[in-house]
Amino acid sequence: MTNIDPTFSSPPAPESADPTAAQDSAAANADTRLQELEAKHAEVADAYLRAKAEAENTRRRAEDEIAKARKYAVEGFADSLLPVKDSLEAAIALPDATPEQMLEGVHATLRQLVSALERNKVVEINPAAGTRFDPHQHQAISVVPAAQEPNTVVTVLQKGYLIADRVLRPALVTVAASA
């Protein structure tokens, strides 16, 4: 059984305030809060629109840069070939050149061309005889009986080329036949 202390009394109830004043105060607080939220909403909406516009501008700039890169991708390569063209034109302009001079000019022009190709990461595929046939870099034109190990390169008929580790043209080769 519970004992109730007769001397204990509950706290007095607060005096009831004017209900109209309480409602006016609550309405004023609600209006203030509404204005704060509307201002915050406007701020967030503005920030969203700015971010959206910035993202669109970034996307458009990236598309423009990609289009320019595609359009002018060969510019560096073409620029490196211009000295080769100049050398060939100079050779044609000398009709009285001796065969030795022409051969010397051809060798110099070939060196220019090789240099231009190397600067642009174009590398020869020229397998030595006896190299294992690689179908990724070589194209077998014929299979011939040979005294070397089967499935190896016997001769190179035409050099191949790589550009940045991608086969531009496979080397045309003859391959040793299986015994």
Secondary structure, 3 states (H helix, E strand, C coil): CCCCCCCCCCCCCCCCCCHHHHHHHHHHHHHHHHHHHHHHHHHHHHHHHHHHHHHHHHHHHHHHHHHHHHHCCCHHHHHHHHHHHHHHHHHHCCCCCCHHHHHHHHHHHHHHHHHHHHHCCEEEECCCCCCECCCCCEEEEEEECCCCCCCEEEEEEECEEEECCEEEECEEEEEECCC
